[in-house]
Amino acid sequence: MPCTLVIRGKHFDADDFFKKSKLRGYTINYKGTPIFKNKPDGKKMMHTSASIQTSSAGFNDMPKQVKDTIQYLERNRAKLENILLTRHIDYAILDFGVALRIDHQNILIQSEILSKKLIKLAGELGLSIDITIYPPDLEEQLSQQGQKRRSC
């Protein structure tokens, strides 16, 4: 999973934000649209959120995700400062996706290091940091859950 910058707000005008900031490469999910595209009459989004990939490094390469994200923040600093100026942003988060390495035999604990440079840049831009840890067999587990639901 790459590192993704997620900007979200209940009354966030994502189109206006991207028009003013001139940031590129984003995806927007609008408040009021269906959460699941295959269920148009189902639950609706409660917030508008926008996602921007800051690193395409994989689950197993947190140092590369951090390096890429620092470069992205530095390169786009002036544009990202609009986060601090934009009303109705409830939060902006850098979400790092990493693989769970704990196997209870060879690896008993897991920690991830965030450089002070990343933390400083994120803080100056009003960004929180999230590390989402994914099990190595996530796709298999999701597939099994889907099969269980279909058989019920």
CNS distance restraints for C-alpha pairs under 8 A (distance, minus, plus):
assign (resid   1 and name CA) (resid  56 and name CA) 7.36 0.50 0.50
assign (resid   1 and name CA) (resid  57 and name CA) 7.29 0.50 0.50
assign (resid   1 and name CA) (resid  58 and name CA) 5.42 0.50 0.50
assign (resid   1 and name CA) (resid  59 and name CA) 5.07 0.50 0.50
assign (resid   1 and name CA) (resid  96 and name CA) 7.57 0.50 0.50
assign (resid   1 and name CA) (resid  97 and name CA) 4.94 0.50 0.50
assign (resid   1 and name CA) (resid  98 and name CA) 6.76 0.50 0.50
assign (resid   2 and name CA) (resid  53 and name CA) 6.78 0.50 0.50
assign (resid   2 and name CA) (resid  54 and name CA) 7.41 0.50 0.50
assign (resid   2 and name CA) (resid  55 and name CA) 5.30 0.50 0.50
assign (resid   2 and name CA) (resid  56 and name CA) 4.54 0.50 0.50
assign (resid   2 and name CA) (resid  57 and name CA) 5.47 0.50 0.50
assign (resid   2 and name CA) (resid  58 and name CA) 5.87 0.50 0.50
assign (resid   2 and name CA) (resid  59 and name CA) 6.99 0.50 0.50
assign (resid   2 and name CA) (resid  65 and name CA) 6.94 0.50 0.50
assign (resid   2 and name CA) (resid  96 and name CA) 6.66 0.50 0.50
assign (resid   2 and name CA) (resid  97 and name CA) 6.06 0.50 0.50
assign (resid   3 and name CA) (resid  53 and name CA) 5.98 0.50 0.50
assign (resid   3 and name CA) (resid  54 and name CA) 5.51 0.50 0.50
assign (resid   3 and name CA) (resid  55 and name CA) 5.04 0.50 0.50
assign (resid   3 and name CA) (resid  56 and name CA) 6.81 0.50 0.50
assign (resid   3 and name CA) (resid  57 and name CA) 7.66 0.50 0.50
assign (resid   3 and name CA) (resid  65 and name CA) 6.14 0.50 0.50
assign (resid   3 and name CA) (resid  69 and name CA) 7.26 0.50 0.50
assign (resid   3 and name CA) (resid  94 and name CA) 6.72 0.50 0.50
assign (resid   3 and name CA) (resid  95 and name CA) 5.49 0.50 0.50
assign (resid   3 and name CA) (resid  96 and name CA) 4.43 0.50 0.50
assign (resid   3 and name CA) (resid  97 and name CA) 6.13 0.50 0.50
assign (resid   4 and name CA) (resid  51 and name CA) 6.29 0.50 0.50
assign (resid   4 and name CA) (resid  52 and name CA) 5.49 0.50 0.50
assign (resid   4 and name CA) (resid  53 and name CA) 4.37 0.50 0.50
assign (resid   4 and name CA) (resid  54 and name CA) 5.52 0.50 0.50
assign (resid   4 and name CA) (resid  55 and name CA) 7.10 0.50 0.50
assign (resid   4 and name CA) (resid  94 and name CA) 5.72 0.50 0.50
assign (resid   4 and name CA) (resid  95 and name CA) 5.20 0.50 0.50
assign (resid   4 and name CA) (resid  96 and name CA) 6.66 0.50 0.50
assign (resid   5 and name CA) (resid  51 and name CA) 5.55 0.50 0.50
assign (resid   5 and name CA) (resid  52 and name CA) 5.06 0.50 0.50
assign (resid   5 and name CA) (resid  53 and name CA) 6.22 0.50 0.50
assign (resid   5 and name CA) (resid  54 and name CA) 6.62 0.50 0.50
assign (resid   5 and name CA) (resid  92 and name CA) 6.97 0.50 0.50
assign (resid   5 and name CA) (resid  93 and name CA) 5.59 0.50 0.50
assign (resid   5 and name CA) (resid  94 and name CA) 4.48 0.50 0.50
assign (resid   5 and name CA) (resid  95 and name CA) 6.19 0.50 0.50
assign (resid   6 and name CA) (resid  49 and name CA) 6.76 0.50 0.50
assign (resid   6 and name CA) (resid  50 and name CA) 5.66 0.50 0.50
assign (resid   6 and name CA) (resid  51 and name CA) 4.57 0.50 0.50
assign (resid   6 and name CA) (resid  52 and name CA) 6.61 0.50 0.50
assign (resid   6 and name CA) (resid  92 and name CA) 5.55 0.50 0.50
assign (resid   6 and name CA) (resid  93 and name CA) 5.21 0.50 0.50
assign (resid   6 and name CA) (resid  94 and name CA) 6.42 0.50 0.50
assign (resid   6 and name CA) (resid  95 and name CA) 7.22 0.50 0.50
assign (resid   7 and name CA) (resid  49 and name CA) 5.50 0.50 0.50
assign (resid   7 and name CA) (resid  50 and name CA) 5.18 0.50 0.50
assign (resid   7 and name CA) (resid  51 and name CA) 6.51 0.50 0.50
assign (resid   7 and name CA) (resid  89 and name CA) 6.87 0.50 0.50
assign (resid   7 and name CA) (resid  90 and name CA) 7.84 0.50 0.50
assign (resid   7 and name CA) (resid  91 and name CA) 5.96 0.50 0.50
assign (resid   7 and name CA) (resid  92 and name CA) 4.29 0.50 0.50
assign (resid   7 and name CA) (resid  93 and name CA) 6.53 0.50 0.50
assign (resid   8 and name CA) (resid  12 and name CA) 6.69 0.50 0.50
assign (resid   8 and name CA) (resid  47 and name CA) 6.59 0.50 0.50
assign (resid   8 and name CA) (resid  48 and name CA) 5.73 0.50 0.50
assign (resid   8 and name CA) (resid  49 and name CA) 4.18 0.50 0.50
assign (resid   8 and name CA) (resid  50 and name CA) 6.40 0.50 0.50
assign (resid   8 and name CA) (resid  89 and name CA) 5.73 0.50 0.50
assign (resid   8 and name CA) (resid  90 and name CA) 5.79 0.50 0.50
assign (resid   8 and name CA) (resid  91 and name CA) 5.59 0.50 0.50
assign (resid   8 and name CA) (resid  92 and name CA) 6.37 0.50 0.50
assign (resid   9 and name CA) (resid  47 and name CA) 5.42 0.50 0.50
assign (resid   9 and name CA) (resid  48 and name CA) 5.63 0.50 0.50
assign (resid   9 and name CA) (resid  49 and name CA) 6.53 0.50 0.50
assign (resid   9 and name CA) (resid  88 and name CA) 5.73 0.50 0.50
assign (resid   9 and name CA) (resid  89 and name CA) 4.56 0.50 0.50
assign (resid   9 and name CA) (resid  90 and name CA) 4.53 0.50 0.50
assign (resid   9 and name CA) (resid  91 and name CA) 6.75 0.50 0.50
assign (resid  10 and name CA) (resid  31 and name CA) 7.23 0.50 0.50
assign (resid  10 and name CA) (resid  46 and name CA) 6.56 0.50 0.50
assign (resid  10 and name CA) (resid  47 and name CA) 4.21 0.50 0.50
assign (resid  10 and name CA) (resid  48 and name CA) 6.05 0.50 0.50
assign (resid  10 and name CA) (resid  88 and name CA) 6.98 0.50 0.50
assign (resid  10 and name CA) (resid  89 and name CA) 7.65 0.50 0.50
assign (resid  10 and name CA) (resid  90 and name CA) 7.12 0.50 0.50
assign (resid  11 and name CA) (resid  47 and name CA) 7.05 0.50 0.50
assign (resid  11 and name CA) (resid  48 and name CA) 7.12 0.50 0.50
assign (resid  11 and name CA) (resid  88 and name CA) 5.38 0.50 0.50
assign (resid  11 and name CA) (resid  89 and name CA) 7.50 0.50 0.50
assign (resid  12 and name CA) (resid  47 and name CA) 7.65 0.50 0.50
assign (resid  12 and name CA) (resid  48 and name CA) 6.01 0.50 0.50
assign (resid  12 and name CA) (resid  49 and name CA) 7.73 0.50 0.50
assign (resid  12 and name CA) (resid  87 and name CA) 7.22 0.50 0.50
assign (resid  12 and name CA) (resid  88 and name CA) 4.88 0.50 0.50
assign (resid  12 and name CA) (resid  89 and name CA) 5.51 0.50 0.50
assign (resid  12 and name CA) (resid  90 and name CA) 7.92 0.50 0.50
assign (resid  13 and name CA) (resid  17 and name CA) 6.28 0.50 0.50
assign (resid  13 and name CA) (resid  48 and name CA) 7.58 0.50 0.50
assign (resid  13 and name CA) (resid  88 and name CA) 7.71 0.50 0.50
assign (resid  14 and name CA) (resid  18 and name CA) 6.18 0.50 0.50
assign (resid  14 and name CA) (resid  28 and name CA) 7.16 0.50 0.50
assign (resid  14 and name CA) (resid  48 and name CA) 7.18 0.50 0.50
assign (resid  14 and name CA) (resid  49 and name CA) 7.36 0.50 0.50
assign (resid  14 and name CA) (resid  50 and name CA) 6.78 0.50 0.50
assign (resid  15 and name CA) (resid  19 and name CA) 6.11 0.50 0.50
assign (resid  16 and name CA) (resid  20 and name CA) 6.15 0.50 0.50
assign (resid  17 and name CA) (resid  21 and name CA) 5.94 0.50 0.50
assign (resid  17 and name CA) (resid  82 and name CA) 7.54 0.50 0.50
assign (resid  17 and name CA) (resid  86 and name CA) 7.08 0.50 0.50
assign (resid  18 and name CA) (resid  22 and name CA) 5.43 0.50 0.50
assign (resid  18 and name CA) (resid  23 and name CA) 5.77 0.50 0.50
assign (resid  18 and name CA) (resid  24 and name CA) 7.62 0.50 0.50
assign (resid  19 and name CA) (resid  23 and name CA) 7.85 0.50 0.50
assign (resid  20 and name CA) (resid  82 and name CA) 7.81 0.50 0.50
assign (resid  21 and name CA) (resid  79 and name CA) 4.85 0.50 0.50
assign (resid  21 and name CA) (resid  80 and name CA) 6.94 0.50 0.50
assign (resid  21 and name CA) (resid  82 and name CA) 6.04 0.50 0.50
assign (resid  22 and name CA) (resid  79 and name CA) 6.63 0.50 0.50
assign (resid  23 and name CA) (resid  76 and name CA) 7.76 0.50 0.50
assign (resid  23 and name CA) (resid  79 and name CA) 6.38 0.50 0.50
assign (resid  23 and name CA) (resid  80 and name CA) 7.79 0.50 0.50
assign (resid  24 and name CA) (resid  52 and name CA) 7.99 0.50 0.50
assign (resid  25 and name CA) (resid  52 and name CA) 6.13 0.50 0.50
assign (resid  25 and name CA) (resid  53 and name CA) 7.44 0.50 0.50
assign (resid  26 and name CA) (resid  50 and name CA) 6.54 0.50 0.50
assign (resid  26 and name CA) (resid  51 and name CA) 5.47 0.50 0.50
assign (resid  26 and name CA) (resid  52 and name CA) 4.65 0.50 0.50
assign (resid  26 and name CA) (resid  53 and name CA) 7.45 0.50 0.50
assign (resid  27 and name CA) (resid  50 and name CA) 5.50 0.50 0.50
assign (resid  27 and name CA) (resid  51 and name CA) 5.21 0.50 0.50
assign (resid  27 and name CA) (resid  52 and name CA) 6.68 0.50 0.50
assign (resid  28 and name CA) (resid  48 and name CA) 7.28 0.50 0.50
assign (resid  28 and name CA) (resid  49 and name CA) 5.81 0.50 0.50
assign (resid  28 and name CA) (resid  50 and name CA) 4.37 0.50 0.50
assign (resid  28 and name CA) (resid  51 and name CA) 6.55 0.50 0.50
assign (resid  29 and name CA) (resid  33 and name CA) 7.47 0.50 0.50
assign (resid  29 and name CA) (resid  45 and name CA) 7.78 0.50 0.50
assign (resid  29 and name CA) (resid  48 and name CA) 5.64 0.50 0.50
assign (resid  29 and name CA) (resid  49 and name CA) 5.30 0.50 0.50
assign (resid  29 and name CA) (resid  50 and name CA) 6.30 0.50 0.50
assign (resid  30 and name CA) (resid  45 and name CA) 6.83 0.50 0.50
assign (resid  30 and name CA) (resid  47 and name CA) 6.86 0.50 0.50
assign (resid  30 and name CA) (resid  48 and name CA) 4.42 0.50 0.50
assign (resid  30 and name CA) (resid  49 and name CA) 6.57 0.50 0.50
assign (resid  31 and name CA) (resid  44 and name CA) 7.23 0.50 0.50
assign (resid  31 and name CA) (resid  45 and name CA) 4.78 0.50 0.50
assign (resid  31 and name CA) (resid  46 and name CA) 5.34 0.50 0.50
assign (resid  31 and name CA) (resid  47 and name CA) 4.59 0.50 0.50
assign (resid  31 and name CA) (resid  48 and name CA) 4.47 0.50 0.50
assign (resid  31 and name CA) (resid  49 and name CA) 7.84 0.50 0.50
assign (resid  32 and name CA) (resid  44 and name CA) 5.06 0.50 0.50
assign (resid  32 and name CA) (resid  45 and name CA) 5.01 0.50 0.50
assign (resid  32 and name CA) (resid  46 and name CA) 6.38 0.50 0.50
assign (resid  32 and name CA) (resid  47 and name CA) 7.64 0.50 0.50
assign (resid  33 and name CA) (resid  44 and name CA) 5.22 0.50 0.50
assign (resid  33 and name CA) (resid  45 and name CA) 5.55 0.50 0.50
assign (resid  34 and name CA) (resid  39 and name CA) 6.86 0.50 0.50
assign (resid  34 and name CA) (resid  40 and name CA) 5.44 0.50 0.50
assign (resid  34 and name CA) (resid  41 and name CA) 7.03 0.50 0.50
assign (resid  34 and name CA) (resid  42 and name CA) 6.20 0.50 0.50
assign (resid  34 and name CA) (resid  43 and name CA) 5.82 0.50 0.50
assign (resid  34 and name CA) (resid  44 and name CA) 4.30 0.50 0.50
assign (resid  34 and name CA) (resid  45 and name CA) 6.09 0.50 0.50
assign (resid  35 and name CA) (resid  39 and name CA) 7.83 0.50 0.50
assign (resid  35 and name CA) (resid  42 and name CA) 7.35 0.50 0.50
assign (resid  35 and name CA) (resid  43 and name CA) 5.91 0.50 0.50
assign (resid  35 and name CA) (resid  44 and name CA) 5.27 0.50 0.50
assign (resid  35 and name CA) (resid  45 and name CA) 5.54 0.50 0.50
assign (resid  36 and name CA) (resid  40 and name CA) 6.97 0.50 0.50
assign (resid  36 and name CA) (resid  42 and name CA) 7.30 0.50 0.50
assign (resid  36 and name CA) (resid  43 and name CA) 7.68 0.50 0.50
assign (resid  54 and name CA) (resid  65 and name CA) 7.89 0.50 0.50
assign (resid  54 and name CA) (resid  68 and name CA) 6.63 0.50 0.50
assign (resid  54 and name CA) (resid  69 and name CA) 5.10 0.50 0.50
assign (resid  54 and name CA) (resid  72 and name CA) 5.93 0.50 0.50
assign (resid  55 and name CA) (resid  64 and name CA) 7.85 0.50 0.50
assign (resid  55 and name CA) (resid  65 and name CA) 5.35 0.50 0.50
assign (resid  55 and name CA) (resid  66 and name CA) 7.95 0.50 0.50
assign (resid  55 and name CA) (resid  68 and name CA) 5.30 0.50 0.50
assign (resid  55 and name CA) (resid  69 and name CA) 5.80 0.50 0.50
assign (resid  56 and name CA) (resid  65 and name CA) 7.17 0.50 0.50
assign (resid  57 and name CA) (resid  61 and name CA) 6.07 0.50 0.50
assign (resid  57 and name CA) (resid  62 and name CA) 7.56 0.50 0.50
assign (resid  57 and name CA) (resid  64 and name CA) 6.03 0.50 0.50
assign (resid  57 and name CA) (resid  65 and name CA) 5.40 0.50 0.50
assign (resid  58 and name CA) (resid  62 and name CA) 7.63 0.50 0.50
assign (resid  58 and name CA) (resid  65 and name CA) 7.69 0.50 0.50
assign (resid  58 and name CA) (resid  98 and name CA) 7.69 0.50 0.50
assign (resid  59 and name CA) (resid  97 and name CA) 5.86 0.50 0.50
assign (resid  59 and name CA) (resid  98 and name CA) 4.29 0.50 0.50
assign (resid  59 and name CA) (resid  99 and name CA) 4.98 0.50 0.50
assign (resid  60 and name CA) (resid  98 and name CA) 6.12 0.50 0.50
assign (resid  60 and name CA) (resid  99 and name CA) 5.77 0.50 0.50
assign (resid  61 and name CA) (resid  65 and name CA) 6.42 0.50 0.50
assign (resid  61 and name CA) (resid  98 and name CA) 7.63 0.50 0.50
assign (resid  62 and name CA) (resid  66 and name CA) 6.17 0.50 0.50
assign (resid  62 and name CA) (resid  96 and name CA) 7.71 0.50 0.50
assign (resid  62 and name CA) (resid  98 and name CA) 6.62 0.50 0.50
assign (resid  62 and name CA) (resid 112 and name CA) 7.45 0.50 0.50
assign (resid  63 and name CA) (resid  67 and name CA) 6.17 0.50 0.50
assign (resid  64 and name CA) (resid  68 and name CA) 5.94 0.50 0.50
assign (resid  65 and name CA) (resid  69 and name CA) 5.99 0.50 0.50
assign (resid  65 and name CA) (resid  96 and name CA) 7.34 0.50 0.50
assign (resid  66 and name CA) (resid  70 and name CA) 6.14 0.50 0.50
assign (resid  66 and name CA) (resid 114 and name CA) 7.09 0.50 0.50
assign (resid  66 and name CA) (resid 115 and name CA) 7.75 0.50 0.50
assign (resid  66 and name CA) (resid 118 and name CA) 7.19 0.50 0.50
assign (resid  67 and name CA) (resid  71 and name CA) 6.37 0.50 0.50
assign (resid  68 and name CA) (resid  72 and name CA) 6.16 0.50 0.50
assign (resid  69 and name CA) (resid  73 and name CA) 6.07 0.50 0.50
assign (resid  69 and name CA) (resid 118 and name CA) 7.83 0.50 0.50
assign (resid  70 and name CA) (resid  74 and name CA) 6.10 0.50 0.50
assign (resid  70 and name CA) (resid 117 and name CA) 7.56 0.50 0.50
assign (resid  70 and name CA) (resid 118 and name CA) 5.78 0.50 0.50
assign (resid  70 and name CA) (resid 121 and name CA) 7.63 0.50 0.50
assign (resid  71 and name CA) (resid  75 and name CA) 5.97 0.50 0.50
assign (resid  72 and name CA) (resid  76 and name CA) 6.01 0.50 0.50
assign (resid  73 and name CA) (resid  77 and name CA) 5.35 0.50 0.50
assign (resid  73 and name CA) (resid  80 and name CA) 7.53 0.50 0.50
assign (resid  73 and name CA) (resid 121 and name CA) 7.16 0.50 0.50
assign (resid  73 and name CA) (resid 122 and name CA) 7.92 0.50 0.50
assign (resid  74 and name CA) (resid 121 and name CA) 7.92 0.50 0.50
assign (resid  76 and name CA) (resid  80 and name CA) 6.01 0.50 0.50
assign (resid  77 and name CA) (resid  81 and name CA) 6.15 0.50 0.50
assign (resid  77 and name CA) (resid 125 and name CA) 7.75 0.50 0.50
assign (resid  78 and name CA) (resid  82 and name CA) 7.51 0.50 0.50
assign (resid  80 and name CA) (resid 125 and name CA) 6.74 0.50 0.50
assign (resid  81 and name CA) (resid  85 and name CA) 7.00 0.50 0.50
assign (resid  81 and name CA) (resid 125 and name CA) 5.78 0.50 0.50
assign (resid  82 and name CA) (resid  86 and name CA) 5.93 0.50 0.50
assign (resid  83 and name CA) (resid  89 and name CA) 7.48 0.50 0.50
assign (resid  83 and name CA) (resid  92 and name CA) 7.69 0.50 0.50
assign (resid  83 and name CA) (resid 125 and name CA) 7.12 0.50 0.50
assign (resid  83 and name CA) (resid 126 and name CA) 7.14 0.50 0.50
assign (resid  84 and name CA) (resid 125 and name CA) 6.72 0.50 0.50
assign (resid  84 and name CA) (resid 126 and name CA) 6.26 0.50 0.50
assign (resid  91 and name CA) (resid 127 and name CA) 7.60 0.50 0.50
assign (resid  91 and name CA) (resid 128 and name CA) 7.70 0.50 0.50
assign (resid  92 and name CA) (resid 126 and name CA) 7.16 0.50 0.50
assign (resid  92 and name CA) (resid 127 and name CA) 5.19 0.50 0.50
assign (resid  92 and name CA) (resid 128 and name CA) 6.25 0.50 0.50
assign (resid  93 and name CA) (resid 127 and name CA) 5.28 0.50 0.50
assign (resid  93 and name CA) (resid 128 and name CA) 4.59 0.50 0.50
assign (resid  93 and name CA) (resid 129 and name CA) 5.41 0.50 0.50
assign (resid  93 and name CA) (resid 130 and name CA) 6.61 0.50 0.50
assign (resid  94 and name CA) (resid 127 and name CA) 6.66 0.50 0.50
assign (resid  94 and name CA) (resid 128 and name CA) 6.20 0.50 0.50
assign (resid  94 and name CA) (resid 129 and name CA) 4.80 0.50 0.50
assign (resid  94 and name CA) (resid 130 and name CA) 6.00 0.50 0.50
assign (resid  95 and name CA) (resid 129 and name CA) 6.12 0.50 0.50
assign (resid  95 and name CA) (resid 130 and name CA) 4.69 0.50 0.50
assign (resid  95 and name CA) (resid 131 and name CA) 5.74 0.50 0.50
assign (resid  95 and name CA) (resid 132 and name CA) 6.77 0.50 0.50
assign (resid  96 and name CA) (resid 129 and name CA) 7.75 0.50 0.50
assign (resid  96 and name CA) (resid 130 and name CA) 6.15 0.50 0.50
assign (resid  96 and name CA) (resid 131 and name CA) 4.75 0.50 0.50
assign (resid  96 and name CA) (resid 132 and name CA) 6.03 0.50 0.50
assign (resid  97 and name CA) (resid 131 and name CA) 5.99 0.50 0.50
assign (resid  97 and name CA) (resid 132 and name CA) 4.87 0.50 0.50
assign (resid  97 and name CA) (resid 133 and name CA) 6.01 0.50 0.50
assign (resid  97 and name CA) (resid 134 and name CA) 7.05 0.50 0.50
assign (resid  98 and name CA) (resid 131 and name CA) 7.09 0.50 0.50
assign (resid  98 and name CA) (resid 132 and name CA) 6.23 0.50 0.50
assign (resid  98 and name CA) (resid 133 and name CA) 4.99 0.50 0.50
assign (resid  98 and name CA) (resid 134 and name CA) 6.09 0.50 0.50
assign (resid  99 and name CA) (resid 133 and name CA) 5.61 0.50 0.50
assign (resid  99 and name CA) (resid 134 and name CA) 4.96 0.50 0.50
assign (resid  99 and name CA) (resid 135 and name CA) 6.03 0.50 0.50
assign (resid  99 and name CA) (resid 136 and name CA) 6.11 0.50 0.50
assign (resid 100 and name CA) (resid 110 and name CA) 7.75 0.50 0.50
assign (resid 100 and name CA) (resid 133 and name CA) 5.67 0.50 0.50
assign (resid 100 and name CA) (resid 134 and name CA) 5.55 0.50 0.50
assign (resid 100 and name CA) (resid 135 and name CA) 5.09 0.50 0.50
assign (resid 100 and name CA) (resid 136 and name CA) 6.30 0.50 0.50
assign (resid 101 and name CA) (resid 107 and name CA) 6.74 0.50 0.50
assign (resid 101 and name CA) (resid 110 and name CA) 6.72 0.50 0.50
assign (resid 101 and name CA) (resid 136 and name CA) 7.88 0.50 0.50
assign (resid 102 and name CA) (resid 106 and name CA) 7.77 0.50 0.50
assign (resid 102 and name CA) (resid 107 and name CA) 4.90 0.50 0.50
assign (resid 102 and name CA) (resid 108 and name CA) 5.39 0.50 0.50
assign (resid 102 and name CA) (resid 109 and name CA) 6.01 0.50 0.50
assign (resid 102 and name CA) (resid 110 and name CA) 6.40 0.50 0.50
assign (resid 103 and name CA) (resid 107 and name CA) 5.50 0.50 0.50
assign (resid 103 and name CA) (resid 108 and name CA) 6.61 0.50 0.50
assign (resid 104 and name CA) (resid 108 and name CA) 5.18 0.50 0.50
assign (resid 114 and name CA) (resid 118 and name CA) 6.59 0.50 0.50
assign (resid 114 and name CA) (resid 119 and name CA) 6.90 0.50 0.50
assign (resid 115 and name CA) (resid 119 and name CA) 6.38 0.50 0.50
assign (resid 116 and name CA) (resid 120 and name CA) 5.89 0.50 0.50
assign (resid 117 and name CA) (resid 121 and name CA) 6.14 0.50 0.50
assign (resid 118 and name CA) (resid 122 and name CA) 5.98 0.50 0.50
assign (resid 119 and name CA) (resid 123 and name CA) 6.00 0.50 0.50
assign (resid 120 and name CA) (resid 124 and name CA) 6.15 0.50 0.50
assign (resid 121 and name CA) (resid 125 and name CA) 6.29 0.50 0.50
assign (resid 122 and name CA) (resid 126 and name CA) 6.15 0.50 0.50
assign (resid 122 and name CA) (resid 127 and name CA) 4.80 0.50 0.50
assign (resid 122 and name CA) (resid 128 and name CA) 6.73 0.50 0.50
assign (resid 122 and name CA) (resid 129 and name CA) 7.66 0.50 0.50
assign (resid 123 and name CA) (resid 127 and name CA) 5.69 0.50 0.50
assign (resid 123 and name CA) (resid 128 and name CA) 7.18 0.50 0.50
assign (resid 134 and name CA) (resid 138 and name CA) 6.70 0.50 0.50
assign (resid 137 and name CA) (resid 141 and name CA) 6.25 0.50 0.50
assign (resid 138 and name CA) (resid 142 and name CA) 6.15 0.50 0.50
assign (resid 139 and name CA) (resid 143 and name CA) 6.09 0.50 0.50
assign (resid 140 and name CA) (resid 144 and name CA) 6.20 0.50 0.50
assign (resid 141 and name CA) (resid 145 and name CA) 6.20 0.50 0.50
assign (resid 142 and name CA) (resid 146 and name CA) 6.17 0.50 0.50
assign (resid 143 and name CA) (resid 147 and name CA) 6.28 0.50 0.50
assign (resid 144 and name CA) (resid 148 and name CA) 6.21 0.50 0.50
assign (resid 145 and name CA) (resid 149 and name CA) 6.24 0.50 0.50
assign (resid 146 and name CA) (resid 150 and name CA) 6.26 0.50 0.50
assign (resid 147 and name CA) (resid 151 and name CA) 6.26 0.50 0.50
assign (resid 148 and name CA) (resid 152 and name CA) 6.45 0.50 0.50
